[in-house]
Amino acid sequence: MTEFERIYKEYFRNVFLYVKALSNNEQIAEDITSETFFKAMNAIDSFNGSCDIRIWLCQIAKNSYISYLRKNKKTMHYELNEDLPDRTDVEQSVINSEMSFAVHKILHQLPEPYKEVFTLRVFGELSFKEIASLFSKTDNWACHAWY
């Protein structure tokens, strides 16, 4: 197994969850994650090790997602599922969707950098030290931005 294959296997889930949290769309997350690792593979020689590789990958993912948003002007298309669940499942799905929307609405209203710190901590599963490194701040700053 090559070093890059090891990196891919070890960090794919982190990058995918991070992008999924940013986009709230699994298909977009899959596409951006693939693009992230493609870009990382082409730029691995320029990685100088000054930060954790997971942070470097998440930064590439974030920039790729921002480029995606610019290119698509924040327009997202959702496909309908052809399999319709029974009424109970639909009701529960609506309740879950409304709760999820409420949480995302609250998160969306958070000012930066708190929104990104939350996303990195919860969905990207980064430590406070890794988050601090990403922002070129102290661990203490990352902890305070979290609370």
Secondary structure as GFF3:
##gff-version 3
##sequence-region A 1 147
A	DSSP	alpha_helix	3	23	.	.	.	ID=ss1
A	DSSP	alpha_helix	26	43	.	.	.	ID=ss2
A	DSSP	three_ten_helix	44	46	.	.	.	ID=ss3
A	DSSP	alpha_helix	53	72	.	.	.	ID=ss4
A	DSSP	alpha_helix	87	109	.	.	.	ID=ss5
A	DSSP	alpha_helix	114	122	.	.	.	ID=ss6
A	DSSP	alpha_helix	128	135	.	.	.	ID=ss7
A	DSSP	alpha_helix	139	146	.	.	.	ID=ss8
###
